Amino acid sequence: MIAIRSTRVTAHDGTDLAAYECGDGSGPAIILANGLGGNVDAWRYFIDDFGTHHRIVSWDYRGLYASGAPTGRDYSVSTQARDMARVLDHFGIEQAIFVGWSMGVQVAIELNRQEPRRTLAQILINGTYGRPFATAFAPLIGKSPLYPFIPAIMRAVESVAHLAEPFQPMAQKVANTKIALHFLRALGLVSPSLDEKMFLALAHQVAGLDMPRYMATLNSLGDHCAEAALPDIVAPTLVITGDHDLFTPVSQSREMAARIPGAELLVIPSGTHYTPLEFPELIHLRVRKFMRTRLNYDRDQPQPPVAAPQAVVEQPAAAPKKKRVRRGPSNLSDL
């Protein structure tokens, strides 16, 4: 297991951020942008695979996990992207592969819009380009008349989120059991191949977060949209999703891949919003292929990566035909 080193980084507005560094190797640097449901621990599989060949950095979003709260309550995605750039600066990284999961997809795209020179490539996992509340759970409820009211409902929840504090110890105890996990599986929100131990550990962390800060971050995420920036992205991009993702439906990933010039798309059958914890081996194999073909970097035969991304003209890859995907080497033919 690769050791993860922690440090502190001061954001542009003085916010105290928890940042992390691990790995080593001749490969291009990687920065991990988390989802709201986990910190750097959620990337354990990815870190142990790629950390032997790449320098990997990450951070906790402002106000969450080990990072301090901003004095001005600025949780906007544009500011989160500036925090991401500050983390890169702190570690002396000029350009990196952006790997985003869920919320991290929007943060990565936003930083690419602000400072495109810093993006060597993008790997966007189980996310969308903006306004996730407008499409969440669409496969289940379709075009519900409630959709226009969701932002207002979420703001109302944020205003009373502090009332959850007395119940959080109980929530953490429940998160340590499999009760919630069985419920999520029954709803189809996670797949049978999910790493239960890791998921429960992450759920325990989330249950202990400051709920007003969490809701403020979630609502800022719901307000953000980088749709207009997609056609201008020139960095090689790989979009990964699961065909059972209810939070950011596969239709969003298909649309995102179609709008980003030359983007590639991997749809994992039976994958949910938690594909990095359900099918890590498959994702890692596809990422290695992406690095070989688009960055000219082969971890088995290291070569200097592409100095700067250029616009590509190939068409987005068609989604693979649905096949039963199993974890392990049997999936090599699907890549």
LOMAR-695562 format. One record per residue (C-alpha): residue number from 1; x, y, z; residue in one letter. Coordinates in nm, 3 decimals, always signed. Layout:
+-----+---------+---------+---------+----+
:   i :       x :       y :       z : aa :
+-----+---------+---------+---------+----+
: NUM :       X :       Y :       Z :  A :
...
+-----+---------+---------+---------+----+
# end
This chain:
+-----+---------+---------+---------+----+
:   i :       x :       y :       z : aa :
+-----+---------+---------+---------+----+
:   1 :  +0.000 :  +0.000 :  +0.000 :  M :
:   2 :  +0.141 :  +0.336 :  -0.104 :  I :
:   3 :  +0.179 :  +0.589 :  +0.178 :  A :
:   4 :  -0.014 :  +0.916 :  +0.150 :  I :
:   5 :  +0.155 :  +1.227 :  +0.291 :  R :
:   6 :  -0.057 :  +1.519 :  +0.412 :  S :
:   7 :  +0.024 :  +1.888 :  +0.424 :  T :
:   8 :  -0.153 :  +2.226 :  +0.444 :  R :
:   9 :  -0.209 :  +2.468 :  +0.158 :  V :
:  10 :  -0.339 :  +2.824 :  +0.184 :  T :
:  11 :  -0.597 :  +2.914 :  -0.080 :  A :
:  12 :  -0.610 :  +3.252 :  -0.255 :  H :
:  13 :  -0.864 :  +3.381 :  -0.002 :  D :
:  14 :  -0.679 :  +3.246 :  +0.300 :  G :
:  15 :  -0.882 :  +2.925 :  +0.341 :  T :
:  16 :  -0.677 :  +2.648 :  +0.501 :  D :
:  17 :  -0.682 :  +2.340 :  +0.276 :  L :
:  18 :  -0.575 :  +1.984 :  +0.352 :  A :
:  19 :  -0.365 :  +1.851 :  +0.064 :  A :
:  20 :  -0.211 :  +1.513 :  -0.007 :  Y :
:  21 :  +0.081 :  +1.377 :  -0.205 :  E :
:  22 :  +0.185 :  +1.021 :  -0.283 :  C :
:  23 :  +0.355 :  +0.807 :  -0.542 :  G :
:  24 :  +0.661 :  +0.847 :  -0.756 :  D :
:  25 :  +0.777 :  +0.764 :  -1.106 :  G :
:  26 :  +0.853 :  +0.899 :  -1.450 :  S :
:  27 :  +0.492 :  +0.926 :  -1.563 :  G :
:  28 :  +0.304 :  +1.256 :  -1.586 :  P :
:  29 :  +0.171 :  +1.401 :  -1.262 :  A :
:  30 :  -0.192 :  +1.330 :  -1.169 :  I :
:  31 :  -0.428 :  +1.541 :  -0.957 :  I :
:  32 :  -0.737 :  +1.374 :  -0.813 :  L :
:  33 :  -1.056 :  +1.578 :  -0.771 :  A :
:  34 :  -1.288 :  +1.398 :  -0.531 :  N :
:  35 :  -1.660 :  +1.353 :  -0.523 :  G :
:  36 :  -1.861 :  +1.485 :  -0.228 :  L :
:  37 :  -1.890 :  +1.133 :  -0.090 :  G :
:  38 :  -1.527 :  +1.079 :  -0.001 :  G :
:  39 :  -1.180 :  +1.224 :  +0.045 :  N :
:  40 :  -0.851 :  +1.090 :  -0.090 :  V :
:  41 :  -0.925 :  +0.753 :  +0.076 :  D :
:  42 :  -1.186 :  +0.689 :  -0.194 :  A :
:  43 :  -0.899 :  +0.668 :  -0.448 :  W :
:  44 :  -0.709 :  +0.390 :  -0.268 :  R :
:  45 :  -0.733 :  +0.142 :  -0.557 :  Y :
:  46 :  -0.625 :  +0.405 :  -0.809 :  F :
:  47 :  -0.337 :  +0.527 :  -0.593 :  I :
:  48 :  -0.199 :  +0.180 :  -0.533 :  D :
:  49 :  -0.206 :  +0.105 :  -0.907 :  D :
:  50 :  -0.078 :  +0.433 :  -1.052 :  F :
:  51 :  +0.131 :  +0.558 :  -0.759 :  G :
:  52 :  +0.426 :  +0.340 :  -0.856 :  T :
:  53 :  +0.454 :  +0.523 :  -1.189 :  H :
:  54 :  +0.310 :  +0.870 :  -1.122 :  H :
:  55 :  +0.327 :  +1.147 :  -0.868 :  R :
:  56 :  -0.029 :  +1.191 :  -0.740 :  I :
:  57 :  -0.171 :  +1.487 :  -0.547 :  V :
:  58 :  -0.517 :  +1.570 :  -0.413 :  S :
:  59 :  -0.695 :  +1.789 :  -0.158 :  W :
:  60 :  -1.009 :  +1.814 :  +0.052 :  D :
:  61 :  -1.273 :  +2.061 :  -0.062 :  Y :
:  62 :  -1.298 :  +2.374 :  +0.150 :  R :
:  63 :  -1.505 :  +2.323 :  +0.463 :  G :
:  64 :  -1.510 :  +1.945 :  +0.429 :  L :
:  65 :  -1.308 :  +1.663 :  +0.583 :  Y :
:  66 :  -0.972 :  +1.806 :  +0.703 :  A :
:  67 :  -0.996 :  +2.143 :  +0.523 :  S :
:  68 :  -1.099 :  +2.459 :  +0.702 :  G :
:  69 :  -1.410 :  +2.660 :  +0.623 :  A :
:  70 :  -1.383 :  +2.976 :  +0.412 :  P :
:  71 :  -1.448 :  +3.299 :  +0.600 :  T :
:  72 :  -1.675 :  +3.429 :  +0.326 :  G :
:  73 :  -1.874 :  +3.107 :  +0.272 :  R :
:  74 :  -1.761 :  +3.085 :  -0.089 :  D :
:  75 :  -1.815 :  +2.724 :  -0.196 :  Y :
:  76 :  -1.862 :  +2.793 :  -0.569 :  S :
:  77 :  -1.718 :  +2.551 :  -0.822 :  V :
:  78 :  -1.512 :  +2.830 :  -0.977 :  S :
:  79 :  -1.347 :  +2.886 :  -0.639 :  T :
:  80 :  -1.299 :  +2.512 :  -0.586 :  Q :
:  81 :  -1.115 :  +2.511 :  -0.922 :  A :
:  82 :  -0.891 :  +2.794 :  -0.800 :  R :
:  83 :  -0.815 :  +2.580 :  -0.495 :  D :
:  84 :  -0.719 :  +2.298 :  -0.732 :  M :
:  85 :  -0.478 :  +2.530 :  -0.912 :  A :
:  86 :  -0.334 :  +2.643 :  -0.580 :  R :
:  87 :  -0.266 :  +2.280 :  -0.485 :  V :
:  88 :  -0.081 :  +2.228 :  -0.813 :  L :
:  89 :  +0.123 :  +2.543 :  -0.745 :  D :
:  90 :  +0.206 :  +2.427 :  -0.393 :  H :
:  91 :  +0.352 :  +2.101 :  -0.523 :  F :
:  92 :  +0.534 :  +2.273 :  -0.810 :  G :
:  93 :  +0.326 :  +2.101 :  -1.079 :  I :
:  94 :  +0.275 :  +2.310 :  -1.391 :  E :
:  95 :  +0.069 :  +2.056 :  -1.587 :  Q :
:  96 :  -0.109 :  +1.736 :  -1.487 :  A :
:  97 :  -0.365 :  +1.476 :  -1.580 :  I :
:  98 :  -0.692 :  +1.582 :  -1.418 :  F :
:  99 :  -0.886 :  +1.285 :  -1.279 :  V :
: 100 :  -1.228 :  +1.384 :  -1.148 :  G :
: 101 :  -1.503 :  +1.174 :  -0.993 :  W :
: 102 :  -1.860 :  +1.309 :  -0.958 :  S :
: 103 :  -1.823 :  +1.667 :  -0.828 :  M :
: 104 :  -1.459 :  +1.645 :  -0.931 :  G :
: 105 :  -1.565 :  +1.630 :  -1.296 :  V :
: 106 :  -1.717 :  +1.977 :  -1.276 :  Q :
: 107 :  -1.417 :  +2.113 :  -1.083 :  V :
: 108 :  -1.172 :  +1.968 :  -1.338 :  A :
: 109 :  -1.366 :  +2.110 :  -1.633 :  I :
: 110 :  -1.387 :  +2.447 :  -1.460 :  E :
: 111 :  -1.010 :  +2.464 :  -1.403 :  L :
: 112 :  -0.957 :  +2.363 :  -1.764 :  N :
: 113 :  -1.177 :  +2.660 :  -1.860 :  R :
: 114 :  -0.982 :  +2.896 :  -1.630 :  Q :
: 115 :  -0.629 :  +2.771 :  -1.708 :  E :
: 116 :  -0.634 :  +2.530 :  -2.005 :  P :
: 117 :  -0.253 :  +2.520 :  -2.023 :  R :
: 118 :  -0.247 :  +2.318 :  -1.700 :  R :
: 119 :  -0.449 :  +2.027 :  -1.838 :  T :
: 120 :  -0.235 :  +1.755 :  -1.991 :  L :
: 121 :  -0.539 :  +1.529 :  -2.015 :  A :
: 122 :  -0.876 :  +1.474 :  -1.845 :  Q :
: 123 :  -1.028 :  +1.155 :  -1.709 :  I :
: 124 :  -1.387 :  +1.231 :  -1.609 :  L :
: 125 :  -1.560 :  +0.961 :  -1.404 :  I :
: 126 :  -1.930 :  +0.945 :  -1.315 :  N :
: 127 :  -1.998 :  +1.314 :  -1.349 :  G :
: 128 :  -2.146 :  +1.584 :  -1.566 :  T :
: 129 :  -2.056 :  +1.930 :  -1.690 :  Y :
: 130 :  -2.311 :  +2.113 :  -1.476 :  G :
: 131 :  -2.647 :  +2.146 :  -1.302 :  R :
: 132 :  -2.661 :  +1.782 :  -1.185 :  P :
: 133 :  -2.997 :  +1.831 :  -1.008 :  F :
: 134 :  -3.162 :  +1.881 :  -1.347 :  A :
: 135 :  -3.092 :  +1.522 :  -1.453 :  T :
: 136 :  -3.037 :  +1.322 :  -1.132 :  A :
: 137 :  -3.255 :  +1.012 :  -1.109 :  F :
: 138 :  -3.402 :  +1.082 :  -1.453 :  A :
: 139 :  -3.390 :  +0.710 :  -1.547 :  P :
: 140 :  -3.627 :  +0.644 :  -1.256 :  L :
: 141 :  -3.863 :  +0.940 :  -1.250 :  I :
: 142 :  -3.832 :  +1.077 :  -1.603 :  G :
: 143 :  -3.927 :  +1.440 :  -1.653 :  K :
: 144 :  -4.079 :  +1.498 :  -1.314 :  S :
: 145 :  -4.271 :  +1.823 :  -1.256 :  P :
: 146 :  -4.065 :  +1.857 :  -0.936 :  L :
: 147 :  -3.740 :  +1.924 :  -1.124 :  Y :
: 148 :  -3.788 :  +2.304 :  -1.147 :  P :
: 149 :  -3.838 :  +2.316 :  -0.770 :  F :
: 150 :  -3.537 :  +2.105 :  -0.669 :  I :
: 151 :  -3.293 :  +2.400 :  -0.630 :  P :
: 152 :  -3.537 :  +2.578 :  -0.398 :  A :
: 153 :  -3.592 :  +2.258 :  -0.199 :  I :
: 154 :  -3.217 :  +2.207 :  -0.164 :  M :
: 155 :  -3.170 :  +2.565 :  -0.045 :  R :
: 156 :  -3.441 :  +2.509 :  +0.215 :  A :
: 157 :  -3.261 :  +2.195 :  +0.334 :  V :
: 158 :  -2.936 :  +2.393 :  +0.357 :  E :
: 159 :  -3.103 :  +2.653 :  +0.580 :  S :
: 160 :  -3.198 :  +2.388 :  +0.838 :  V :
: 161 :  -2.899 :  +2.156 :  +0.791 :  A :
: 162 :  -2.762 :  +2.259 :  +1.131 :  H :
: 163 :  -3.054 :  +2.072 :  +1.290 :  L :
: 164 :  -2.895 :  +1.744 :  +1.180 :  A :
: 165 :  -2.600 :  +1.783 :  +1.418 :  E :
: 166 :  -2.757 :  +1.607 :  +1.721 :  P :
: 167 :  -2.839 :  +1.306 :  +1.504 :  F :
: 168 :  -2.498 :  +1.266 :  +1.340 :  Q :
: 169 :  -2.351 :  +1.027 :  +1.601 :  P :
: 170 :  -2.644 :  +0.795 :  +1.537 :  M :
: 171 :  -2.600 :  +0.835 :  +1.161 :  A :
: 172 :  -2.234 :  +0.735 :  +1.194 :  Q :
: 173 :  -2.332 :  +0.425 :  +1.388 :  K :
: 174 :  -2.581 :  +0.330 :  +1.116 :  V :
: 175 :  -2.313 :  +0.394 :  +0.853 :  A :
: 176 :  -2.094 :  +0.135 :  +1.026 :  N :
: 177 :  -2.357 :  -0.131 :  +0.962 :  T :
: 178 :  -2.481 :  -0.281 :  +0.637 :  K :
: 179 :  -2.836 :  -0.156 :  +0.685 :  I :
: 180 :  -2.788 :  +0.150 :  +0.466 :  A :
: 181 :  -2.587 :  -0.051 :  +0.214 :  L :
: 182 :  -2.868 :  -0.305 :  +0.171 :  H :
: 183 :  -3.112 :  -0.018 :  +0.125 :  F :
: 184 :  -2.894 :  +0.144 :  -0.144 :  L :
: 185 :  -2.859 :  -0.187 :  -0.326 :  R :
: 186 :  -3.234 :  -0.239 :  -0.319 :  A :
: 187 :  -3.274 :  +0.102 :  -0.485 :  L :
: 188 :  -3.011 :  +0.018 :  -0.747 :  G :
: 189 :  -2.778 :  +0.296 :  -0.630 :  L :
: 190 :  -2.481 :  +0.061 :  -0.588 :  V :
: 191 :  -2.393 :  -0.266 :  -0.758 :  S :
: 192 :  -2.323 :  -0.610 :  -0.603 :  P :
: 193 :  -1.954 :  -0.576 :  -0.694 :  S :
: 194 :  -1.909 :  -0.270 :  -0.469 :  L :
: 195 :  -1.625 :  -0.289 :  -0.215 :  D :
: 196 :  -1.842 :  -0.294 :  +0.097 :  E :
: 197 :  -1.568 :  -0.226 :  +0.352 :  K :
: 198 :  -1.438 :  +0.081 :  +0.172 :  M :
: 199 :  -1.786 :  +0.215 :  +0.099 :  F :
: 200 :  -1.892 :  +0.186 :  +0.465 :  L :
: 201 :  -1.575 :  +0.364 :  +0.576 :  A :
: 202 :  -1.649 :  +0.651 :  +0.336 :  L :
: 203 :  -2.013 :  +0.663 :  +0.448 :  A :
: 204 :  -1.898 :  +0.693 :  +0.809 :  H :
: 205 :  -1.683 :  +0.993 :  +0.714 :  Q :
: 206 :  -1.969 :  +1.164 :  +0.528 :  V :
: 207 :  -2.207 :  +1.113 :  +0.821 :  A :
: 208 :  -1.966 :  +1.311 :  +1.040 :  G :
: 209 :  -1.926 :  +1.613 :  +0.811 :  L :
: 210 :  -2.049 :  +1.962 :  +0.889 :  D :
: 211 :  -2.390 :  +1.944 :  +0.720 :  M :
: 212 :  -2.440 :  +2.321 :  +0.655 :  P :
: 213 :  -2.103 :  +2.330 :  +0.474 :  R :
: 214 :  -2.185 :  +2.008 :  +0.291 :  Y :
: 215 :  -2.520 :  +2.141 :  +0.172 :  M :
: 216 :  -2.366 :  +2.475 :  +0.072 :  A :
: 217 :  -2.113 :  +2.287 :  -0.140 :  T :
: 218 :  -2.384 :  +2.067 :  -0.290 :  L :
: 219 :  -2.600 :  +2.364 :  -0.381 :  N :
: 220 :  -2.307 :  +2.548 :  -0.538 :  S :
: 221 :  -2.247 :  +2.237 :  -0.744 :  L :
: 222 :  -2.610 :  +2.244 :  -0.854 :  G :
: 223 :  -2.576 :  +2.606 :  -0.966 :  D :
: 224 :  -2.264 :  +2.547 :  -1.175 :  H :
: 225 :  -2.265 :  +2.483 :  -1.550 :  C :
: 226 :  -1.966 :  +2.465 :  -1.787 :  A :
: 227 :  -2.158 :  +2.348 :  -2.093 :  E :
: 228 :  -2.032 :  +2.639 :  -2.304 :  A :
: 229 :  -1.671 :  +2.541 :  -2.235 :  A :
: 230 :  -1.693 :  +2.184 :  -2.368 :  L :
: 231 :  -1.632 :  +2.257 :  -2.740 :  P :
: 232 :  -1.318 :  +2.455 :  -2.652 :  D :
: 233 :  -1.146 :  +2.171 :  -2.465 :  I :
: 234 :  -0.835 :  +2.059 :  -2.654 :  V :
: 235 :  -0.686 :  +1.827 :  -2.390 :  A :
: 236 :  -0.727 :  +1.454 :  -2.459 :  P :
: 237 :  -1.033 :  +1.342 :  -2.263 :  T :
: 238 :  -1.164 :  +1.008 :  -2.145 :  L :
: 239 :  -1.519 :  +0.992 :  -2.005 :  V :
: 240 :  -1.607 :  +0.692 :  -1.786 :  I :
: 241 :  -1.948 :  +0.605 :  -1.646 :  T :
: 242 :  -2.176 :  +0.317 :  -1.556 :  G :
: 243 :  -2.501 :  +0.243 :  -1.733 :  D :
: 244 :  -2.676 :  +0.221 :  -1.393 :  H :
: 245 :  -2.557 :  +0.559 :  -1.262 :  D :
: 246 :  -2.869 :  +0.731 :  -1.129 :  L :
: 247 :  -2.700 :  +1.042 :  -0.988 :  F :
: 248 :  -2.534 :  +1.145 :  -1.315 :  T :
: 249 :  -2.711 :  +0.932 :  -1.579 :  P :
: 250 :  -2.523 :  +0.778 :  -1.870 :  V :
: 251 :  -2.701 :  +1.015 :  -2.108 :  S :
: 252 :  -2.505 :  +1.301 :  -1.953 :  Q :
: 253 :  -2.174 :  +1.125 :  -2.010 :  S :
: 254 :  -2.265 :  +1.047 :  -2.371 :  R :
: 255 :  -2.356 :  +1.410 :  -2.431 :  E :
: 256 :  -2.039 :  +1.533 :  -2.263 :  M :
: 257 :  -1.820 :  +1.303 :  -2.470 :  A :
: 258 :  -1.998 :  +1.413 :  -2.787 :  A :
: 259 :  -1.941 :  +1.782 :  -2.712 :  R :
: 260 :  -1.573 :  +1.757 :  -2.619 :  I :
: 261 :  -1.364 :  +1.730 :  -2.938 :  P :
: 262 :  -1.210 :  +1.384 :  -2.972 :  G :
: 263 :  -1.329 :  +1.261 :  -2.633 :  A :
: 264 :  -1.341 :  +0.887 :  -2.571 :  E :
: 265 :  -1.618 :  +0.715 :  -2.379 :  L :
: 266 :  -1.632 :  +0.400 :  -2.168 :  L :
: 267 :  -1.971 :  +0.284 :  -2.040 :  V :
: 268 :  -1.942 :  +0.003 :  -1.785 :  I :
: 269 :  -2.237 :  -0.236 :  -1.782 :  P :
: 270 :  -2.389 :  -0.269 :  -1.434 :  S :
: 271 :  -2.175 :  +0.020 :  -1.309 :  G :
: 272 :  -2.337 :  +0.280 :  -1.083 :  T :
: 273 :  -2.212 :  +0.615 :  -0.952 :  H :
: 274 :  -1.940 :  +0.424 :  -0.768 :  Y :
: 275 :  -1.760 :  +0.252 :  -1.056 :  T :
: 276 :  -1.412 :  +0.323 :  -0.908 :  P :
: 277 :  -1.514 :  +0.103 :  -0.613 :  L :
: 278 :  -1.703 :  -0.151 :  -0.826 :  E :
: 279 :  -1.481 :  -0.209 :  -1.130 :  F :
: 280 :  -1.140 :  -0.063 :  -1.046 :  P :
: 281 :  -0.938 :  -0.308 :  -1.255 :  E :
: 282 :  -1.140 :  -0.236 :  -1.566 :  L :
: 283 :  -1.110 :  +0.139 :  -1.520 :  I :
: 284 :  -0.736 :  +0.119 :  -1.462 :  H :
: 285 :  -0.680 :  -0.089 :  -1.774 :  L :
: 286 :  -0.877 :  +0.161 :  -1.981 :  R :
: 287 :  -0.687 :  +0.454 :  -1.832 :  V :
: 288 :  -0.354 :  +0.288 :  -1.916 :  R :
: 289 :  -0.469 :  +0.238 :  -2.274 :  K :
: 290 :  -0.575 :  +0.603 :  -2.289 :  F :
: 291 :  -0.231 :  +0.712 :  -2.169 :  M :
: 292 :  -0.060 :  +0.494 :  -2.430 :  R :
: 293 :  -0.268 :  +0.607 :  -2.725 :  T :
: 294 :  -0.331 :  +0.972 :  -2.641 :  R :
: 295 :  -0.027 :  +1.073 :  -2.432 :  L :
: 296 :  +0.230 :  +0.835 :  -2.575 :  N :
: 297 :  +0.304 :  +0.711 :  -2.224 :  Y :
: 298 :  +0.341 :  +0.339 :  -2.161 :  D :
: 299 :  +0.416 :  +0.252 :  -1.800 :  R :
: 300 :  +0.595 :  -0.064 :  -1.915 :  D :
: 301 :  +0.804 :  +0.127 :  -2.169 :  Q :
: 302 :  +0.818 :  +0.484 :  -2.032 :  P :
: 303 :  +0.850 :  +0.762 :  -2.286 :  Q :
: 304 :  +0.830 :  +1.140 :  -2.242 :  P :
: 305 :  +0.462 :  +1.244 :  -2.235 :  P :
: 306 :  +0.318 :  +1.487 :  -2.484 :  V :
: 307 :  +0.453 :  +1.834 :  -2.397 :  A :
: 308 :  +0.126 :  +2.013 :  -2.462 :  A :
: 309 :  -0.213 :  +1.881 :  -2.573 :  P :
: 310 :  -0.321 :  +1.955 :  -2.927 :  Q :
: 311 :  -0.670 :  +1.963 :  -3.072 :  A :
: 312 :  -0.779 :  +1.628 :  -3.209 :  V :
: 313 :  -1.018 :  +1.553 :  -3.490 :  V :
: 314 :  -1.130 :  +1.198 :  -3.423 :  E :
: 315 :  -1.494 :  +1.136 :  -3.342 :  Q :
: 316 :  -1.613 :  +1.036 :  -2.995 :  P :
: 317 :  -1.593 :  +0.663 :  -2.939 :  A :
: 318 :  -1.922 :  +0.480 :  -2.964 :  A :
: 319 :  -2.044 :  +0.327 :  -2.643 :  A :
: 320 :  -1.958 :  -0.044 :  -2.622 :  P :
: 321 :  -2.230 :  -0.301 :  -2.663 :  K :
: 322 :  -2.363 :  -0.418 :  -2.333 :  K :
: 323 :  -2.170 :  -0.716 :  -2.209 :  K :
: 324 :  -2.146 :  -0.877 :  -1.874 :  R :
: 325 :  -1.837 :  -0.729 :  -1.715 :  V :
: 326 :  -1.643 :  -0.915 :  -1.450 :  R :
: 327 :  -1.359 :  -0.785 :  -1.248 :  R :
: 328 :  -1.020 :  -0.912 :  -1.355 :  G :
: 329 :  -0.823 :  -1.011 :  -1.665 :  P :
: 330 :  -1.129 :  -1.157 :  -1.839 :  S :
: 331 :  -1.227 :  -0.801 :  -1.928 :  N :
: 332 :  -0.920 :  -0.729 :  -2.139 :  L :
: 333 :  -1.109 :  -0.803 :  -2.459 :  S :
: 334 :  -1.366 :  -0.536 :  -2.373 :  D :
: 335 :  -1.108 :  -0.258 :  -2.374 :  L :
+-----+---------+---------+---------+----+
# end
